[in-house]
Amino acid sequence: MNIIKLDAIPSTNSFLKEMSAIQSLENFTVVVTENQTEGKGQRGNVWNSESAKNLTFSLLVKNFSVTKFNPLILNILTPVSVFQVLNSYDLRNLKIKWPNDILAENKKIGGILVENIFKNQNEIDVIIGIGLNVNQSKFENLPNASSLNLLLNKNFNKEELLHQIVLKIEENYKKLIESGEDYFWSFYNENLFRKNVPSVFEKIDKSRFQGIILNISKDGKLVVQLEDDSFQSFDLKEISLLY
């Protein structure tokens, strides 16, 4: 396992992307930092993390075939892998929130950002950024955030967690190559936050509506049953789930 450890950098995703552009790295190379000063999340949000308390790292998947597999499958496989590792720690009500946040007891404890680098029409390199709240105990002005420490009332070995997650991603990647995608889509949808529960959503124009999450489609859209019993699919940029 090739792990590059750094004290402080703006973004592990950006660092790994730039590094892979100028030198040959082995598959599943990891960049991890104690302090990420400009971490990125979905929708252009900033990932805030207290220095030395949490896991912030990125992983490189090389030469991923977009002709053999759905280009979005690593957006599914990654949260599934993180979920499976954390599920062994007896967290209550562990869920995956669309598109790829990890929640426990309705609190966000992890986030994932997947970025594709197109090499040719058949292959891409993929940078997978993962932030996991581990030993942080205070989250100012973030009422929906929590950590393993707060939820389980103990400190965790970050390096051990890092190895567990990377090994699980590698294991699941091998399973994907050998057995296909269906297992991961099924697992993701079975553990989807607020699935089959009436929920409130907000559109870009700030208008709100109620609906029931049914699943995630193979093009990564959220499929919602509306109040008139019709079905509609939404892209990440179109709506947000309020909870």
C-alpha positions as CSV (number, residue, x, y, z in Angstrom):
1,M,0.0,0.0,0.0
2,N,1.6,3.2,-1.2
3,I,0.7,5.9,1.3
4,I,2.1,9.5,1.0
5,K,1.7,11.3,4.4
6,L,1.8,15.1,4.5
7,D,1.4,17.5,7.4
8,A,-0.7,20.2,5.7
9,I,-1.8,20.8,2.1
10,P,-4.8,22.7,0.6
11,S,-6.5,19.6,-0.9
12,T,-5.5,16.0,-1.1
13,N,-7.5,15.6,-4.3
14,S,-5.7,18.4,-6.0
15,F,-2.3,17.3,-4.8
16,L,-2.9,13.7,-6.0
17,K,-4.3,14.9,-9.3
18,E,-1.2,17.1,-9.9
19,M,1.2,14.4,-8.8
20,S,-0.3,11.8,-11.1
21,A,0.0,14.2,-14.0
22,I,3.8,14.5,-13.7
23,Q,4.8,11.0,-12.5
24,S,3.7,7.4,-12.7
25,L,2.0,6.3,-9.5
26,E,1.0,2.8,-8.6
27,N,-2.7,2.0,-8.5
28,F,-4.5,2.8,-5.2
29,T,-1.8,5.3,-4.2
30,V,-3.1,7.3,-1.2
31,V,-2.3,10.9,-0.1
32,V,-3.3,11.6,3.5
33,T,-2.8,14.8,5.5
34,E,-3.3,16.0,9.1
35,N,-4.5,19.4,8.0
36,Q,-6.4,20.0,4.8
37,T,-6.8,23.8,4.4
38,E,-9.0,23.9,1.4
39,G,-10.9,20.6,1.4
40,K,-13.7,20.3,-1.2
41,G,-17.2,18.8,-0.9
42,Q,-20.2,18.3,-3.1
43,R,-21.9,21.4,-4.7
44,G,-18.6,23.4,-4.2
45,N,-18.9,23.3,-0.4
46,V,-15.9,23.4,1.8
47,W,-15.0,20.4,3.9
48,N,-14.1,21.7,7.4
49,S,-11.9,19.5,9.6
50,E,-10.0,20.1,12.8
51,S,-6.3,19.6,12.3
52,A,-5.0,16.2,13.3
53,K,-8.4,15.0,14.6
54,N,-9.9,13.4,11.5
55,L,-9.1,11.4,8.3
56,T,-8.7,13.4,5.1
57,F,-7.2,11.5,2.2
58,S,-7.4,10.8,-1.5
59,L,-7.0,7.6,-3.4
60,L,-6.0,7.1,-7.1
61,V,-7.7,4.5,-9.3
62,K,-5.9,4.1,-12.6
63,N,-7.1,3.1,-16.0
64,F,-10.7,2.6,-15.1
65,S,-12.7,1.3,-18.1
66,V,-15.8,3.3,-18.9
67,T,-16.6,0.9,-21.7
68,K,-16.9,-2.1,-19.4
69,F,-18.5,-0.3,-16.4
70,N,-20.8,2.6,-15.6
71,P,-18.6,5.7,-15.1
72,L,-20.6,6.4,-11.9
73,I,-19.9,3.0,-10.2
74,L,-17.0,4.3,-8.1
75,N,-19.3,6.9,-6.7
76,I,-21.4,4.0,-5.5
77,L,-18.6,1.5,-4.5
78,T,-16.8,4.1,-2.4
79,P,-19.5,5.0,0.1
80,V,-20.5,1.3,0.2
81,S,-16.9,0.5,1.2
82,V,-16.8,3.2,3.9
83,F,-20.2,2.1,5.2
84,Q,-19.0,-1.6,5.4
85,V,-15.9,-0.6,7.5
86,L,-17.9,1.7,9.8
87,N,-20.6,-0.9,10.2
88,S,-18.2,-3.1,12.2
89,Y,-18.0,-0.4,14.9
90,D,-21.6,-0.7,16.1
91,L,-22.7,2.7,15.0
92,R,-26.5,3.2,15.2
93,N,-28.6,4.0,12.2
94,L,-25.7,4.1,9.7
95,K,-26.9,5.3,6.3
96,I,-25.6,6.6,3.0
97,K,-27.1,10.0,2.1
98,W,-27.3,10.7,-1.6
99,P,-25.0,11.2,-3.3
100,N,-22.2,10.0,-1.1
101,D,-22.3,11.3,2.5
102,I,-22.1,8.9,5.4
103,L,-24.5,9.4,8.3
104,A,-25.0,7.9,11.7
105,E,-27.9,8.8,14.1
106,N,-28.9,11.3,11.4
107,K,-25.6,13.1,11.7
108,K,-23.0,13.5,9.0
109,I,-19.7,11.8,9.8
110,G,-18.2,11.4,6.4
111,G,-18.2,12.8,2.9
112,I,-16.8,11.6,-0.4
113,L,-15.8,13.5,-3.6
114,V,-15.0,11.6,-6.8
115,E,-13.2,13.3,-9.6
116,N,-12.6,11.8,-13.0
117,I,-9.5,12.5,-15.2
118,F,-10.3,11.5,-18.8
119,K,-7.3,9.8,-20.5
120,N,-9.1,8.6,-23.7
121,Q,-12.5,7.5,-24.8
122,N,-12.1,4.1,-23.1
123,E,-10.4,4.9,-19.8
124,I,-10.2,7.4,-17.0
125,D,-8.2,7.9,-13.9
126,V,-10.3,8.5,-10.8
127,I,-9.4,10.6,-7.7
128,I,-11.5,9.5,-4.7
129,G,-11.4,12.0,-1.8
130,I,-12.7,10.9,1.6
131,G,-13.2,12.9,4.7
132,L,-14.2,11.1,7.9
133,N,-14.8,12.8,11.3
134,V,-13.0,10.6,13.7
135,N,-11.8,12.2,17.0
136,Q,-13.2,15.8,16.6
137,S,-15.5,16.5,19.5
138,K,-16.8,20.0,18.7
139,F,-18.6,21.2,15.5
140,E,-19.4,24.9,15.8
141,N,-22.4,26.0,13.7
142,L,-22.7,22.5,12.2
143,P,-25.7,21.0,13.9
144,N,-25.9,18.1,11.6
145,A,-22.3,17.0,12.0
146,S,-20.8,14.4,14.3
147,S,-17.8,12.1,14.7
148,L,-17.0,8.6,15.7
149,N,-15.6,10.0,19.0
150,L,-18.9,11.7,19.8
151,L,-21.1,8.8,18.8
152,L,-19.1,6.0,20.5
153,N,-17.5,8.0,23.3
154,K,-13.9,6.9,22.6
155,N,-10.9,7.9,20.5
156,F,-9.9,5.9,17.4
157,N,-6.7,5.0,15.7
158,K,-6.8,7.0,12.5
159,E,-4.1,5.0,10.7
160,E,-5.9,1.8,11.4
161,L,-9.1,3.2,10.0
162,L,-7.3,4.5,6.9
163,H,-5.9,1.0,6.2
164,Q,-9.3,-0.6,6.8
165,I,-11.0,1.7,4.3
166,V,-8.3,1.5,1.6
167,L,-8.2,-2.3,1.8
168,K,-12.0,-2.5,1.6
169,I,-12.0,-0.3,-1.5
170,E,-9.4,-2.5,-3.1
171,E,-11.3,-5.6,-2.1
172,N,-14.6,-4.2,-3.5
173,Y,-12.8,-3.0,-6.7
174,K,-11.6,-6.6,-7.3
175,K,-15.2,-7.8,-6.7
176,L,-16.4,-5.3,-9.2
177,I,-14.0,-6.4,-11.9
178,E,-14.8,-10.1,-11.2
179,S,-18.5,-10.0,-10.5
180,G,-19.9,-6.8,-11.9
181,E,-21.8,-3.8,-10.6
182,D,-25.2,-5.2,-9.4
183,Y,-24.1,-5.9,-5.8
184,F,-23.0,-2.3,-5.2
185,W,-26.1,-0.7,-6.7
186,S,-28.2,-3.0,-4.5
187,F,-26.2,-2.4,-1.3
188,Y,-26.2,1.4,-1.8
189,N,-30.0,1.5,-2.4
190,E,-30.7,-0.8,0.5
191,N,-28.9,1.5,2.9
192,L,-30.0,4.9,1.4
193,F,-30.9,7.6,4.0
194,R,-34.6,8.3,4.2
195,K,-35.6,5.7,1.6
196,N,-39.3,5.0,1.6
197,V,-39.9,7.8,4.1
198,P,-41.8,11.1,3.4
199,S,-39.2,13.8,3.2
200,V,-38.9,17.5,2.3
201,F,-36.8,18.7,-0.6
202,E,-35.7,22.2,-1.7
203,K,-35.2,23.3,-5.3
204,I,-32.7,25.8,-6.5
205,D,-35.3,28.5,-6.4
206,K,-35.8,27.7,-2.7
207,S,-39.3,26.3,-3.2
208,R,-40.0,23.1,-1.3
209,F,-42.0,20.0,-1.9
210,Q,-42.6,16.6,-0.2
211,G,-41.8,13.3,-1.7
212,I,-40.6,9.8,-0.9
213,I,-37.1,8.6,-2.0
214,L,-37.3,5.3,-3.9
215,N,-33.8,4.7,-5.1
216,I,-30.8,6.0,-7.1
217,S,-31.0,5.4,-10.8
218,K,-28.0,4.1,-12.8
219,D,-27.3,7.6,-14.0
220,G,-26.9,8.8,-10.4
221,K,-30.2,10.6,-10.1
222,L,-32.5,10.5,-7.1
223,V,-35.8,8.9,-7.9
224,V,-38.7,10.4,-5.9
225,Q,-42.4,9.6,-5.7
226,L,-44.3,12.9,-5.5
227,E,-47.5,13.6,-3.6
228,D,-49.6,13.0,-6.8
229,D,-48.0,9.5,-7.0
230,S,-46.0,10.4,-10.1
231,F,-42.3,9.7,-10.2
232,Q,-39.5,12.1,-11.0
233,S,-35.7,11.9,-11.2
234,F,-33.5,14.7,-9.9
235,D,-29.9,15.6,-10.5
236,L,-27.6,16.7,-7.7
237,K,-27.7,20.3,-8.8
238,E,-31.5,20.4,-8.9
239,I,-32.6,19.6,-5.3
240,S,-31.3,19.1,-1.8
241,L,-32.8,16.9,0.9
242,L,-33.8,18.8,4.1
243,Y,-33.4,16.9,7.4
